[in-house]
Amino acid sequence: MSQINRDFLSLNDINRDEARHILEVSRFLKTGPRDTQHSLLRGRSVAIVLEKPSTRTRVSFELGITQLGAYPVVLLSEGSQLGRGEPIRDTARVLARYCDAIVFRTTTTARLNEMAGCGVPVLNALSDDGHPVQVLSDVFTIEEAFAESGKNGAIEGRTIAFVGDGSSNMARSWVRAAKLFGFRLRIGAPEGYTPPADEVAASGGLVTVYNDPVRAVEGAEVVNTDVWTSMGQEVETGLRLSAFDGWTVNEALMAKAAPGAIVLHCLPAHRGEEIDAATLEGPRSRVWVQAENRLHVQKGLLCWCLGVAHNVRG
């Protein structure tokens, strides 16, 4: 199932067998010996192109690439020709002659698609329409938590909730993940902040949207949230704070979820807005493990995109 020169722009780009293979490889890369990983991408180089601010994405990709034996090249808009208006396609064609893959954190899907098709794999490290590397890592975290609690680890057939901005890139990637992995997803979002209807319909009935946070989390085994105001939306902060008043994930809301339900947040978190400090720091939280798992899953994804996943032995 290993592929060469496969882009990963959306969770729609892989099927369930491929997703399972990536997660299996990621699991071994997390638990297996580190010293055997350096040969997997030895002699390769990977460009990390960041058009938006980044902490976890930059650090996890840069370290992960290094741990696999490759050389990371970080390119920011500031200080590069991208910041001076060079067309994405020109940058892409040059980077493809230097590097074996490109990790791209950008704004519009149009910019992401322009970077893709350059001859080397392009991985979406965040765009306005999706954050697939994050949600793939979140599925890994959920299954790990289920297994540790003595449950069957598979996410298939489970009930997952997302509370907050249902039109965000995170929520929309969760909608795609529901179809990919076969779990039930409940989106809790105020009116005007729900995911596109056509994307919900494409889930085949696995996604339900509620304008009530309590109905969204009732019986859910995982409650996920994200900031109410994403990068680039700062001018809407006041409007959004008003629209999301009463939508904070806190202990009262978590009491409606299934016993033992866990909480996820992709960070950065605004304590007191989308989640309160007690819940973020409490025993239900898997937020810090979730952040760590970005490293392992992105390594598995790079191995798969570059056709060396078959060399990882679990």
LOMIGU-511545 format. One record per residue (C-alpha): residue number from 0; residue in one letter; x, y, z. Coordinates in nm, 4 decimals. Layout:
residues N
- NUM;A;X;Y;Z
...
This chain:
residues 314
- 0;M;0.0000;0.0000;0.0000
- 1;S;0.3000;0.2318;0.0017
- 2;Q;0.2740;0.5023;-0.2607
- 3;I;0.5311;0.7225;-0.4280
- 4;N;0.4625;1.0885;-0.5011
- 5;R;0.1179;1.0941;-0.3454
- 6;D;-0.0156;1.4319;-0.2367
- 7;F;-0.2032;1.4561;0.0929
- 8;L;-0.4218;1.7637;0.0575
- 9;S;-0.7388;1.6334;0.2249
- 10;L;-0.8635;1.3271;0.4078
- 11;N;-1.0605;1.2614;0.0884
- 12;D;-0.7271;1.1790;-0.0780
- 13;I;-0.6919;0.8451;0.1017
- 14;N;-0.9173;0.5448;0.1529
- 15;R;-0.9722;0.3584;0.4783
- 16;D;-0.7110;0.0902;0.4101
- 17;E;-0.4523;0.3571;0.3334
- 18;A;-0.5460;0.5535;0.6449
- 19;R;-0.5161;0.2402;0.8557
- 20;H;-0.1743;0.1663;0.7095
- 21;I;-0.0528;0.5207;0.7875
- 22;L;-0.1744;0.4923;1.1476
- 23;E;-0.0134;0.1495;1.1864
- 24;V;0.3194;0.2870;1.0649
- 25;S;0.2795;0.5885;1.2948
- 26;R;0.2156;0.3625;1.5924
- 27;F;0.5390;0.1758;1.5352
- 28;L;0.7324;0.4992;1.4840
- 29;K;0.6028;0.6179;1.8211
- 30;T;0.6699;0.2991;2.0168
- 31;G;0.9612;0.1474;1.8250
- 32;P;1.3313;0.2221;1.8610
- 33;R;1.4253;0.5715;1.7450
- 34;D;1.7696;0.4728;1.6200
- 35;T;1.6246;0.2548;1.3420
- 36;Q;1.4262;0.5438;1.1923
- 37;H;1.7150;0.7542;1.0650
- 38;S;1.7622;0.5403;0.7560
- 39;L;1.4027;0.5685;0.6339
- 40;L;1.4486;0.9025;0.4559
- 41;R;1.8269;0.9313;0.4689
- 42;G;1.9575;1.1598;0.1995
- 43;R;1.6188;1.3200;0.1314
- 44;S;1.5088;1.6776;0.1913
- 45;V;1.1642;1.8182;0.2708
- 46;A;1.0589;2.1816;0.2346
- 47;I;0.8292;2.3253;0.5025
- 48;V;0.6587;2.6316;0.3547
- 49;L;0.4708;2.8388;0.6136
- 50;E;0.2412;3.1204;0.5063
- 51;K;0.0683;3.1271;0.8459
- 52;P;0.2118;3.1384;1.2001
- 53;S;0.2942;2.7981;1.3444
- 54;T;0.4239;2.6360;1.6607
- 55;R;0.3225;2.2684;1.6691
- 56;T;0.3160;2.2224;1.2912
- 57;R;0.6624;2.3671;1.2375
- 58;V;0.8303;2.1953;1.5319
- 59;S;0.6681;1.8541;1.4787
- 60;F;0.7415;1.8456;1.1063
- 61;E;1.0941;1.9825;1.1410
- 62;L;1.1870;1.7353;1.4141
- 63;G;1.0034;1.4469;1.2498
- 64;I;1.1820;1.4988;0.9195
- 65;T;1.5149;1.5073;1.1046
- 66;Q;1.4337;1.1917;1.3022
- 67;L;1.3627;1.0106;0.9740
- 68;G;1.7083;1.1061;0.8498
- 69;A;1.6008;1.3752;0.6039
- 70;Y;1.6906;1.7434;0.5952
- 71;P;1.4144;1.9983;0.6682
- 72;V;1.4202;2.3321;0.4848
- 73;V;1.1899;2.5899;0.6463
- 74;L;1.0667;2.8695;0.4216
- 75;L;0.8579;3.1557;0.5621
- 76;S;0.6697;3.4131;0.3567
- 77;E;0.8774;3.6825;0.5207
- 78;G;1.2238;3.6784;0.3747
- 79;S;1.1269;3.4724;0.0699
- 80;Q;1.0017;3.5610;-0.2752
- 81;L;0.6570;3.4333;-0.1754
- 82;G;0.6278;3.7404;0.0442
- 83;R;0.7048;3.9569;-0.2591
- 84;G;0.4340;3.8031;-0.4747
- 85;E;0.6098;3.5223;-0.6624
- 86;P;0.3432;3.2855;-0.8024
- 87;I;0.3024;2.9675;-0.6004
- 88;R;0.3526;2.7549;-0.9118
- 89;D;0.6969;2.9085;-0.9692
- 90;T;0.8049;2.8407;-0.6114
- 91;A;0.6620;2.4871;-0.6355
- 92;R;0.8512;2.4001;-0.9534
- 93;V;1.1799;2.5178;-0.8064
- 94;L;1.1297;2.3461;-0.4697
- 95;A;1.0425;2.0216;-0.6487
- 96;R;1.3875;2.0295;-0.8111
- 97;Y;1.5545;2.0734;-0.4719
- 98;C;1.3375;1.8697;-0.2349
- 99;D;1.1658;1.5321;-0.2205
- 100;A;0.8410;1.6625;-0.0642
- 101;I;0.6751;1.9901;0.0333
- 102;V;0.4799;2.0580;0.3529
- 103;F;0.2573;2.3613;0.2910
- 104;R;0.0680;2.5716;0.5473
- 105;T;-0.1390;2.8265;0.3614
- 106;T;-0.4715;3.0067;0.3269
- 107;T;-0.6922;2.9154;0.0326
- 108;T;-0.7458;2.5796;-0.1301
- 109;A;-0.6536;2.7457;-0.4595
- 110;R;-0.3028;2.8176;-0.3263
- 111;L;-0.2744;2.4633;-0.1933
- 112;N;-0.3769;2.3141;-0.5285
- 113;E;-0.1328;2.5394;-0.7114
- 114;M;0.1505;2.4026;-0.4985
- 115;A;0.0391;2.0441;-0.5678
- 116;G;0.1123;1.8637;-0.8905
- 117;C;0.4703;1.9912;-0.8968
- 118;G;0.6236;1.6439;-0.9212
- 119;V;0.6848;1.5721;-0.5521
- 120;P;0.4339;1.4975;-0.2737
- 121;V;0.2652;1.8016;-0.1198
- 122;L;0.1184;1.7701;0.2309
- 123;N;-0.1486;2.0091;0.3560
- 124;A;-0.0271;2.1391;0.6916
- 125;L;-0.3357;2.3646;0.7216
- 126;S;-0.5525;2.5545;0.4781
- 127;D;-0.8762;2.7483;0.5123
- 128;D;-1.0810;2.4411;0.4179
- 129;G;-0.9083;2.1723;0.6189
- 130;H;-0.6441;2.0562;0.8632
- 131;P;-0.6077;1.6893;0.7676
- 132;V;-0.2745;1.6182;0.9397
- 133;Q;-0.4260;1.7369;1.2681
- 134;V;-0.7429;1.5280;1.2433
- 135;L;-0.5519;1.2174;1.1333
- 136;S;-0.3380;1.2651;1.4452
- 137;D;-0.6533;1.3131;1.6526
- 138;V;-0.7956;0.9811;1.5339
- 139;F;-0.4644;0.8203;1.6339
- 140;T;-0.4941;0.9834;1.9795
- 141;I;-0.8536;0.8695;2.0265
- 142;E;-0.7771;0.5092;1.9388
- 143;E;-0.4717;0.5140;2.1646
- 144;A;-0.6863;0.6443;2.4533
- 145;F;-0.9543;0.3822;2.3921
- 146;A;-0.6948;0.1042;2.3912
- 147;E;-0.5359;0.2313;2.7119
- 148;S;-0.8744;0.2315;2.8865
- 149;G;-0.9324;-0.1318;2.7949
- 150;K;-1.1814;-0.0650;2.5156
- 151;N;-1.1577;-0.1865;2.1595
- 152;G;-0.9339;0.0797;2.0128
- 153;A;-1.1082;0.1268;1.6789
- 154;I;-1.2941;0.4536;1.6214
- 155;E;-1.5391;0.2903;1.3799
- 156;G;-1.8946;0.3045;1.5098
- 157;R;-1.8124;0.5451;1.7943
- 158;T;-1.9807;0.8774;1.8610
- 159;I;-1.7561;1.1832;1.8424
- 160;A;-1.8632;1.5429;1.9081
- 161;F;-1.7203;1.8688;1.7826
- 162;V;-1.8398;2.1809;1.9656
- 163;G;-1.7712;2.5295;1.8335
- 164;D;-1.7230;2.6743;1.4872
- 165;G;-1.8640;2.4052;1.2614
- 166;S;-1.7578;2.5984;0.9513
- 167;S;-1.3902;2.5929;1.0521
- 168;N;-1.1175;2.3944;0.8811
- 169;M;-1.1004;2.1612;1.1817
- 170;A;-1.4727;2.0832;1.1835
- 171;R;-1.4758;2.0267;0.8097
- 172;S;-1.1855;1.7815;0.8347
- 173;W;-1.3762;1.6000;1.1088
- 174;V;-1.6716;1.5692;0.8702
- 175;R;-1.4447;1.4045;0.6122
- 176;A;-1.2923;1.1799;0.8793
- 177;A;-1.6365;1.0465;0.9773
- 178;K;-1.6868;0.9021;0.6305
- 179;L;-1.3268;0.7829;0.6026
- 180;F;-1.3265;0.5917;0.9330
- 181;G;-1.6967;0.5149;0.9735
- 182;F;-1.7816;0.6883;1.3018
- 183;R;-2.0790;0.9043;1.3984
- 184;L;-1.9995;1.2734;1.4251
- 185;R;-2.2131;1.5313;1.5984
- 186;I;-2.1330;1.8926;1.5180
- 187;G;-2.2603;2.1428;1.7741
- 188;A;-2.2480;2.4964;1.6345
- 189;P;-2.4576;2.8146;1.6439
- 190;E;-2.6615;2.9091;1.3384
- 191;G;-2.4396;3.0681;1.0774
- 192;Y;-2.1377;2.8623;1.1864
- 193;T;-2.2304;2.5157;1.0572
- 194;P;-2.0354;2.3119;0.8005
- 195;P;-2.1324;2.3294;0.4312
- 196;A;-2.4461;2.1263;0.3684
- 197;D;-2.2975;1.9405;0.0719
- 198;E;-2.0040;1.8214;0.2838
- 199;V;-2.2399;1.6965;0.5545
- 200;A;-2.4509;1.5178;0.2920
- 201;A;-2.1393;1.3504;0.1495
- 202;S;-2.0885;1.1730;0.4844
- 203;G;-2.3775;0.9399;0.4053
- 204;G;-2.5713;1.0160;0.7207
- 205;L;-2.2785;0.9823;0.9611
- 206;V;-2.2753;1.3553;1.0478
- 207;T;-2.5520;1.5339;1.2376
- 208;V;-2.5518;1.9077;1.3035
- 209;Y;-2.7102;2.0587;1.6152
- 210;N;-2.7532;2.4217;1.7179
- 211;D;-2.7310;2.3085;2.0797
- 212;P;-2.4047;2.2034;2.2500
- 213;V;-2.5808;1.9710;2.4946
- 214;R;-2.7498;1.7688;2.2212
- 215;A;-2.4187;1.7440;2.0376
- 216;V;-2.2261;1.5949;2.3303
- 217;E;-2.4935;1.3686;2.4810
- 218;G;-2.3446;1.0187;2.4987
- 219;A;-2.0333;1.1138;2.2987
- 220;E;-1.7113;0.9335;2.3867
- 221;V;-1.4942;1.2206;2.2622
- 222;V;-1.5625;1.5941;2.2772
- 223;N;-1.3459;1.8068;2.0534
- 224;T;-1.3283;2.1842;2.0263
- 225;D;-1.1159;2.4599;1.8751
- 226;V;-1.0809;2.8370;1.8965
- 227;W;-1.3856;3.0423;1.8043
- 228;T;-1.1784;3.2930;1.6060
- 229;S;-0.9239;3.1393;1.3707
- 230;M;-0.6228;3.3072;1.2104
- 231;G;-0.7360;3.5732;0.9667
- 232;Q;-1.0728;3.6212;1.1384
- 233;E;-0.9560;3.8592;1.4099
- 234;V;-1.1791;4.1400;1.2822
- 235;E;-1.4785;3.9183;1.3708
- 236;T;-1.3685;3.8543;1.7303
- 237;G;-1.6418;4.0586;1.8991
- 238;L;-1.9159;3.9122;1.6813
- 239;R;-1.7931;3.5597;1.7403
- 240;L;-1.7624;3.6004;2.1171
- 241;S;-2.1274;3.7035;2.1190
- 242;A;-2.2414;3.4237;1.8861
- 243;F;-2.0606;3.1542;2.0877
- 244;D;-2.1649;3.2760;2.4326
- 245;G;-2.2708;2.9649;2.6251
- 246;W;-2.0763;2.7244;2.4037
- 247;T;-1.7743;2.6727;2.6317
- 248;V;-1.6641;2.3122;2.6841
- 249;N;-1.6593;2.2816;3.0629
- 250;E;-1.7335;2.0243;3.3303
- 251;A;-2.1074;2.0936;3.3164
- 252;L;-2.1161;2.0202;2.9449
- 253;M;-1.8861;1.7182;2.9790
- 254;A;-2.1289;1.5736;3.2353
- 255;K;-2.3654;1.5154;2.9411
- 256;A;-2.1080;1.3086;2.7524
- 257;A;-2.0522;0.9358;2.7982
- 258;P;-1.8819;0.8204;3.1204
- 259;G;-1.5063;0.8368;3.0696
- 260;A;-1.5360;1.0653;2.7674
- 261;I;-1.2150;1.2449;2.6733
- 262;V;-1.1535;1.6020;2.5565
- 263;L;-0.9431;1.7148;2.2609
- 264;H;-0.8262;2.0593;2.1501
- 265;C;-0.5738;2.1140;1.8702
- 266;L;-0.4267;2.4277;2.0373
- 267;P;-0.3621;2.7110;2.0861
- 268;A;-0.6426;2.7345;2.3431
- 269;H;-0.8207;3.0445;2.4679
- 270;R;-0.9006;2.9441;2.8240
- 271;G;-1.2400;3.0722;2.9290
- 272;E;-1.3697;3.0912;2.5720
- 273;E;-1.4066;2.7637;2.3808
- 274;I;-1.2805;2.5609;2.6809
- 275;D;-1.2277;2.6374;3.0465
- 276;A;-0.8971;2.5849;3.2255
- 277;A;-1.0282;2.3098;3.4537
- 278;T;-1.1337;2.0951;3.1586
- 279;L;-0.8243;2.1649;2.9514
- 280;E;-0.5990;2.0696;3.2415
- 281;G;-0.8257;1.8044;3.3925
- 282;P;-0.8227;1.4234;3.3867
- 283;R;-1.0446;1.4021;3.0778
- 284;S;-0.7994;1.6027;2.8690
- 285;R;-0.5792;1.4279;2.6130
- 286;V;-0.4674;1.7605;2.4669
- 287;W;-0.0966;1.7289;2.5409
- 288;V;-0.0745;1.3705;2.4128
- 289;Q;-0.2714;1.4916;2.1106
- 290;A;-0.0066;1.7569;2.0462
- 291;E;0.2746;1.5024;2.0797
- 292;N;0.1086;1.2642;1.8372
- 293;R;0.1368;1.5185;1.5573
- 294;L;0.5067;1.4250;1.5485
- 295;H;0.4481;1.0518;1.5107
- 296;V;0.1575;1.0606;1.2653
- 297;Q;0.3279;1.3131;1.0391
- 298;K;0.6325;1.0871;1.0266
- 299;G;0.4098;0.7976;0.9254
- 300;L;0.2424;1.0137;0.6639
- 301;L;0.5747;1.1258;0.5174
- 302;C;0.6922;0.7659;0.4951
- 303;W;0.3720;0.6713;0.3157
- 304;C;0.3766;0.9644;0.0724
- 305;L;0.7417;0.8993;-0.0135
- 306;G;0.6924;0.5263;-0.0623
- 307;V;0.8988;0.3903;0.2270
- 308;A;0.6212;0.2893;0.4673
- 309;H;0.6788;-0.0743;0.3736
- 310;N;1.0260;-0.0437;0.5294
- 311;V;0.8763;0.0289;0.8727
- 312;R;0.8490;-0.2947;1.0651
- 313;G;0.6139;-0.3273;1.3625
